[in-house]
Amino acid sequence: MVAILGFTWGGTFLVTEIALEGMTPFWLAAGRIVFAATLMTAVWGARGFRLFDTPPVRSVWTGTLAIGALSSAIPFMLLAWGQQFVTSGFAGVSMASVALIVLPLAHFLVPGERITPRKAVGFLIGFLGVCVLIGGQAFETTGATLEPFGRAACIGAASCYAVSGILMRRLPPVDTIGLSTVLLLVGAAITVPVALVNEGLPPLPDQKTLFVIAMLGLIPTAAANLLRVLVVRTAGPVFMSLTNYQVPVWSVVLGALLLAEPLPPSLLLAMILILSGLGLSQYGAFRRLFGKA
């Protein structure tokens, strides 16, 4: 599931570029979330709107609302705004930092996710691989006046993903489809008003843009959100955070295959570092998965 998520989110950047030709950034974020929330609500309703196995206390509902805001709405908007002022390389490195942010948080907040020297070294090697892949452009300046705030917005988005993963793991037993749907509904309730305030009424999209938004809502939003919930709830936020190391690799590879973009000569070294970091940091998990094979 982590491999599928890495591939899916890695290809999302290409599709987003196409969608932005006919849709403004905040309305694009709102549109894909609303589409995904509508679809998932229909599926959830067919299952009887099951959610928590036992009646939750108020703090659980508060945590669920916070996860909904931090897992899609707020980071989508932060990235949409921040990427106007930073290089794409910096945005990629900031997303890879999710794994490094999760590591200390999980150590203190999630049972069984303590930092070990092997795990810490593995995460650092993987992060180095992402930096090698993206290259020096990650640290180039755009010259924009608001660039420091754009960089802060990207790091803020990464922090949102990290915190939402920790909070999700700490929820009591819950229906996966129900939780995925509620998180998307919360995201829709936040992004639509923000888009209205900042961009006014949405532009009338053409047929191509509508199709692309539907694909963004179906695959990297609805389906990927469901997979993300499954991974976090079963394997933990630290394991889930490893997806962010794969996203830049798939983004570069798919760009070369579909858009004829040049492959950087550092790709092979970067992939070796990333895969080595994954294997080292999650050696115990891989051994449990494949040890009996």
ZAFI-776370 format. One record per residue (C-alpha): residue in three letters; chain; x, y, z. Coordinates in steps of 0.1 Angstrom, whole numbers. Each point is the difference from the previous one (the first is absolute). Layout:
BEGIN
MARMI rest kette    xx    yy    zz
MARMI  ALA     A     X     Y     Z
...
END
This chain:
BEGIN
MARMI rest kette    xx    yy    zz
MARMI  MET     A     0     0     0
MARMI  VAL     A    29    24     8
MARMI  ALA     A    15    -8   -35
MARMI  ILE     A   -34     8   -17
MARMI  LEU     A    -3    32    20
MARMI  GLY     A    35    11   -11
MARMI  PHE     A    -8    -7   -36
MARMI  THR     A   -34    17     2
MARMI  TRP     A    11    32    17
MARMI  GLY     A    32     1   -22
MARMI  GLY     A   -22     3   -30
MARMI  THR     A   -24    25    15
MARMI  PHE     A    24    29    -7
MARMI  LEU     A    -4    -6   -38
MARMI  VAL     A   -37    -1     1
MARMI  THR     A    -2    31    23
MARMI  GLU     A    20    20   -26
MARMI  ILE     A   -26    -9   -26
MARMI  ALA     A   -29     9    23
MARMI  LEU     A    15    34     9
MARMI  GLU     A    -3    10   -36
MARMI  GLY     A   -38     3     5
MARMI  MET     A    -4     4    37
MARMI  THR     A    13    23    28
MARMI  PRO     A    21   -17    27
MARMI  PHE     A   -24     3    30
MARMI  TRP     A   -30   -11   -21
MARMI  LEU     A    21   -29   -14
MARMI  ALA     A     7   -12    36
MARMI  ALA     A   -37     5    10
MARMI  GLY     A   -13   -17   -32
MARMI  ARG     A    20   -32     4
MARMI  ILE     A    -9    -2    37
MARMI  VAL     A   -37     6    -6
MARMI  PHE     A    -1   -26   -28
MARMI  ALA     A    18   -26    22
MARMI  ALA     A   -22     8    30
MARMI  THR     A   -32    -4   -21
MARMI  LEU     A    12   -34   -13
MARMI  MET     A    11   -13    33
MARMI  THR     A   -32    11    17
MARMI  ALA     A   -20   -21   -24
MARMI  VAL     A    22   -30     7
MARMI  TRP     A    -1     7    38
MARMI  GLY     A   -38     3    -2
MARMI  ALA     A    -3   -34   -17
MARMI  ARG     A    18   -15    29
MARMI  GLY     A   -24    16    26
MARMI  PHE     A    21    30    10
MARMI  ARG     A    20   -20    25
MARMI  LEU     A    28    18    17
MARMI  PHE     A    13    -7    35
MARMI  ASP     A    -5   -34    15
MARMI  THR     A    -9    15    34
MARMI  PRO     A   -16    34     8
MARMI  PRO     A    29    25    -1
MARMI  VAL     A     6    26    26
MARMI  ARG     A     2    37    -9
MARMI  SER     A    39     0    -3
MARMI  VAL     A    -2   -27   -27
MARMI  TRP     A   -24    21   -21
MARMI  THR     A    23    30     6
MARMI  GLY     A    30   -21   -12
MARMI  THR     A   -19   -12   -30
MARMI  LEU     A    -8    35   -11
MARMI  ALA     A    36    11     5
MARMI  ILE     A    12   -30   -22
MARMI  GLY     A   -25    10   -27
MARMI  ALA     A    14    36     0
MARMI  LEU     A    37   -11     2
MARMI  SER     A    -1   -29   -25
MARMI  SER     A   -13    18   -31
MARMI  ALA     A   -16    34     3
MARMI  ILE     A    28    20    17
MARMI  PRO     A    30   -16   -17
MARMI  PHE     A   -17     2   -35
MARMI  MET     A    -5    37     5
MARMI  LEU     A    34     7    15
MARMI  LEU     A    17   -17   -29
MARMI  ALA     A   -22    17   -26
MARMI  TRP     A    10    34    15
MARMI  GLY     A    36    -8     8
MARMI  GLN     A    10   -14   -33
MARMI  GLN     A    -7    34   -16
MARMI  PHE     A    32    12    17
MARMI  VAL     A    24   -30     3
MARMI  THR     A    18   -23   -24
MARMI  SER     A   -16   -34    -7
MARMI  GLY     A    32   -15    14
MARMI  PHE     A    -6    15    34
MARMI  ALA     A   -36   -11     0
MARMI  GLY     A    12   -36    -8
MARMI  VAL     A    25     0    29
MARMI  SER     A   -26    15    24
MARMI  MET     A   -23   -29    -8
MARMI  ALA     A    28   -25     6
MARMI  SER     A     5    16    34
MARMI  VAL     A   -33   -15    12
MARMI  ALA     A    19   -32     9
MARMI  LEU     A    25    19    21
MARMI  ILE     A   -28    20    18
MARMI  VAL     A   -20   -32     8
MARMI  LEU     A    30   -18    15
MARMI  PRO     A     4    21    32
MARMI  LEU     A   -38     5     4
MARMI  ALA     A    -7   -37    -2
MARMI  HIS     A    28    -7    24
MARMI  PHE     A   -18    18    28
MARMI  LEU     A   -37    -4   -11
MARMI  VAL     A    -4   -34   -16
MARMI  PRO     A     7   -33    19
MARMI  GLY     A    24   -22   -18
MARMI  GLU     A    15    27   -22
MARMI  ARG     A    31     9    20
MARMI  ILE     A    30    15   -18
MARMI  THR     A    29   -25    -4
MARMI  PRO     A    34     8   -15
MARMI  ARG     A    -7   -22   -30
MARMI  LYS     A   -33    16    -7
MARMI  ALA     A    14    35     4
MARMI  VAL     A    30    -7   -24
MARMI  GLY     A   -24   -16   -25
MARMI  PHE     A   -22    31    -1
MARMI  LEU     A    29    23    -4
MARMI  ILE     A    14   -21   -29
MARMI  GLY     A   -34     0   -17
MARMI  PHE     A    -3    38     4
MARMI  LEU     A    35     4   -14
MARMI  GLY     A   -11   -20   -30
MARMI  VAL     A   -29    24    -6
MARMI  CYS     A    24    30     2
MARMI  VAL     A    24   -17   -25
MARMI  LEU     A   -30    -6   -24
MARMI  ILE     A   -12    36     1
MARMI  GLY     A    34    15     0
MARMI  GLY     A    12    35     8
MARMI  GLN     A   -32    16   -14
MARMI  ALA     A   -17    -7    33
MARMI  PHE     A    21    27    17
MARMI  GLU     A     0    25   -28
MARMI  THR     A   -19    32     6
MARMI  THR     A   -29    12   -21
MARMI  GLY     A     6    36     9
MARMI  ALA     A   -37     4    11
MARMI  THR     A    -6    24    29
MARMI  LEU     A   -22   -26    17
MARMI  GLU     A    23   -30    -6
MARMI  PRO     A     8    -5    37
MARMI  PHE     A   -37    -1     7
MARMI  GLY     A    -5   -24   -29
MARMI  ARG     A    27   -23    14
MARMI  ALA     A   -17     2    34
MARMI  ALA     A   -33   -10   -16
MARMI  CYS     A    16   -31   -16
MARMI  ILE     A    16   -11    33
MARMI  GLY     A   -33     7    17
MARMI  ALA     A   -18   -23   -25
MARMI  ALA     A    25   -27     7
MARMI  SER     A    -5     5    38
MARMI  CYS     A   -38    -3    -5
MARMI  TYR     A     4   -34   -17
MARMI  ALA     A    23   -12    28
MARMI  VAL     A   -23    11    28
MARMI  SER     A   -31   -14   -17
MARMI  GLY     A    16   -34    -3
MARMI  ILE     A     9     0    37
MARMI  LEU     A   -35    10    10
MARMI  MET     A   -16   -26   -23
MARMI  ARG     A    20   -28    15
MARMI  ARG     A   -12    10    35
MARMI  LEU     A   -37    -3    -9
MARMI  PRO     A   -21   -28    15
MARMI  PRO     A   -12   -29   -22
MARMI  VAL     A   -18    15   -30
MARMI  ASP     A   -14    -9   -34
MARMI  THR     A    26     8   -26
MARMI  ILE     A   -24    11   -27
MARMI  GLY     A   -20    21    25
MARMI  LEU     A    31    17    13
MARMI  SER     A    13     7   -36
MARMI  THR     A   -34    16    -8
MARMI  VAL     A    -2    21    31
MARMI  LEU     A    35    14    -6
MARMI  LEU     A    -9    10   -36
MARMI  LEU     A   -33    16    11
MARMI  VAL     A    19    21    26
MARMI  GLY     A    25     9   -27
MARMI  ALA     A   -28    11   -24
MARMI  ALA     A   -16    21    27
MARMI  ILE     A    32    19     4
MARMI  THR     A    13     4   -35
MARMI  VAL     A   -33    11   -17
MARMI  PRO     A    -4    32    22
MARMI  VAL     A    37     8    -2
MARMI  ALA     A    -1    -3   -38
MARMI  LEU     A   -31    23    -1
MARMI  VAL     A    16    26    21
MARMI  ASN     A    34     0   -18
MARMI  GLU     A   -10    -7   -36
MARMI  GLY     A   -37     8    -2
MARMI  LEU     A   -24   -22   -20
MARMI  PRO     A    18   -29   -18
MARMI  PRO     A     8     5   -37
MARMI  LEU     A   -22   -20   -24
MARMI  PRO     A    23   -30    -9
MARMI  ASP     A     1   -16   -34
MARMI  GLN     A    -7   -37    -5
MARMI  LYS     A    37    -9     1
MARMI  THR     A     5    18    34
MARMI  LEU     A   -31   -16    14
MARMI  PHE     A    13   -34   -10
MARMI  VAL     A    34     7    16
MARMI  ILE     A   -15    12    32
MARMI  ALA     A   -22   -31     1
MARMI  MET     A    31   -22    -4
MARMI  LEU     A    18    20    28
MARMI  GLY     A   -30    -5    23
MARMI  LEU     A    -4   -37    -8
MARMI  ILE     A    36   -13     1
MARMI  PRO     A    25    21    19
MARMI  THR     A   -27    14    24
MARMI  ALA     A   -27   -25     7
MARMI  ALA     A    18   -33    -7
MARMI  ALA     A    33    12    13
MARMI  ASN     A   -15    14    32
MARMI  LEU     A   -16   -33     7
MARMI  LEU     A    33   -18    -5
MARMI  ARG     A    17    26    22
MARMI  VAL     A   -25    -7    28
MARMI  LEU     A     5   -37    -4
MARMI  VAL     A    38     2     2
MARMI  VAL     A     1    24    30
MARMI  ARG     A   -25   -20    19
MARMI  THR     A    17   -34    -6
MARMI  ALA     A    37     8    -4
MARMI  GLY     A     4    34    17
MARMI  PRO     A     8    35   -10
MARMI  VAL     A    38    -6    -2
MARMI  PHE     A    -4   -27   -26
MARMI  MET     A   -26    22   -19
MARMI  SER     A    24    29    -1
MARMI  LEU     A    24   -20   -22
MARMI  THR     A   -24     7   -29
MARMI  ASN     A    14    35    -1
MARMI  TYR     A    35   -13   -10
MARMI  GLN     A   -15   -17   -30
MARMI  VAL     A   -21    28   -14
MARMI  PRO     A    29    21   -15
MARMI  VAL     A    14   -31   -17
MARMI  TRP     A   -33    -9   -17
MARMI  SER     A    -6    36    -8
MARMI  VAL     A    33     2   -19
MARMI  VAL     A    -4   -34   -17
MARMI  LEU     A   -36     7   -11
MARMI  GLY     A    10    34   -13
MARMI  ALA     A    27   -16   -21
MARMI  LEU     A   -23   -27   -14
MARMI  LEU     A   -31    21    -6
MARMI  LEU     A    13    35    -6
MARMI  ALA     A    35    -8   -14
MARMI  GLU     A    17    19    28
MARMI  PRO     A    37    -8     3
MARMI  LEU     A    10   -26    26
MARMI  PRO     A    26    14    24
MARMI  PRO     A    32   -20     2
MARMI  SER     A    -3     0    37
MARMI  LEU     A   -32   -21    -2
MARMI  LEU     A    17   -34     5
MARMI  LEU     A    20    11    30
MARMI  ALA     A   -30    16    15
MARMI  MET     A   -21   -31    -4
MARMI  ILE     A    28   -21    16
MARMI  LEU     A     1    23    30
MARMI  ILE     A   -38     2     4
MARMI  LEU     A    -5   -38    -3
MARMI  SER     A    30    -6    24
MARMI  GLY     A   -15    25    25
MARMI  LEU     A   -34   -17    -2
MARMI  GLY     A    14   -34     5
MARMI  LEU     A    22    10    29
MARMI  SER     A   -26    21    19
MARMI  GLN     A   -28   -26    -4
MARMI  TYR     A    21   -32     1
MARMI  GLY     A   -22   -14    28
MARMI  ALA     A   -32     7   -19
MARMI  PHE     A    13   -15   -33
MARMI  ARG     A    12   -31    19
MARMI  ARG     A   -35    -5    16
MARMI  LEU     A   -16     4   -34
MARMI  PHE     A    22   -23   -20
MARMI  GLY     A    18   -21    26
MARMI  LYS     A   -24   -29    -3
MARMI  ALA     A     1     0   -38
END
